[in-house]
Amino acid sequence: MTRVFSGIQPTGNLHLGNYLGAIRNWVRMQDSHECLFCVVDLHAITMPYTPATLRAGVREMTAALIASGLDPARCILFNQSAVRVHAELAWVLMCTARVGWLNRMTQFKEKSGKDREGASVGLYTYPVLQAADILAYKATHVPVGDDQKQHLELARDIAQKFNTDTGIELFPLPEPVIEGPATRVMSLRDGSAKMSKSDPSDAARINLTDNADAIAAKIKRAKTDPEPLPSEPAGLAGRPEAANLVGLMAALTGQTPDQILATYGGQGFGQFKPALAEVMIDVLAPINARFTALRDDHAALDAVLAHGADRARAIAEPILAEVHRAVGFRG
Ligand code: TYM
């Protein structure tokens, strides 16, 4: 049996990295697998937040996911705090995970920065809650971007140790699904940083809510180098910004970087960038239009989330009961 689970934080806008790295795979998988997709609002409070922004962010992210092609009739779409099993299972798994394992997590180091003592304890245990998200459903496949690899390895280690400690093969070891030509989309301003919701510069990312003019302007201003494009991918070595734009063109057109460079090799960015902007606008305009139509229908969005949470609970509660028996909380 296979079951797919993945999640996204409701902090800020859905951007092109999220879409090409993860969401497109979610949309594809909902036709062939039982899928749960979660707006992870419990994770969102690990960093400074305001309640009103969080509430609006959950709805906006739900609208953006539906606009991107998730169909609540074909997948289970819900927000994490509506299903208490996530937090309850996280406690049990916090007693499985080892401090040494969490000390190796690079995302905590990046997000806590210089003020590690001032970071929330939740930010430190964030990856254990992420493991609970996955294991609460005995999910077997987890489609994500490249930056989640380390968290998924931890989820596998936690599942394995729980099974060993209790002597019961309760959890399957979840497989990461990191697929496609854009598993790591980089910032438009700095080819060594990933495109991120939290980048203070809006020019660094393409939001799914950006209109055609904004997209064209951001691509025009994207950082590049003065060389023309090479005719083969090997020529992109040491040129991270160029490699990123070629990767985006490949992901958006469904071609390989070889094919893109066979067409554009020898041309400068003055020719390549307008072509890239046009393709990007074609892909994003329908998503943008659907998002605009959905985002203010709070009643409809709340109903989708409530129905999704009911269905998620029906799967997760019996699994939590198994966990309680395995641990010895009940006979
Ligand atoms: P989040 O909200 O940062 O990102 C959501 C998804 O988008 C992918 N992604 C990218 N892919 C390619 N290029 C990029 N620049 C880029 N930026 C983001 C992420 O890899 C992710 O797949 N911890 C998770 C949320 C989470 C989760 C889970 C995921 C919570 N519980 C359980 C899987 C399973 C996160 O912060 O994703």
Residues whose N, C-alpha, C, O or C-beta is under 5 A from the ligand:
A	BS01	TYM	F5 S6 G7 I8 Q9 G17 N18 G21 A22 V40 Q130 D133 V142 P143 V144 G145 D146 D147 Q148 A182 T183 R184 V185 M186 K194 M195
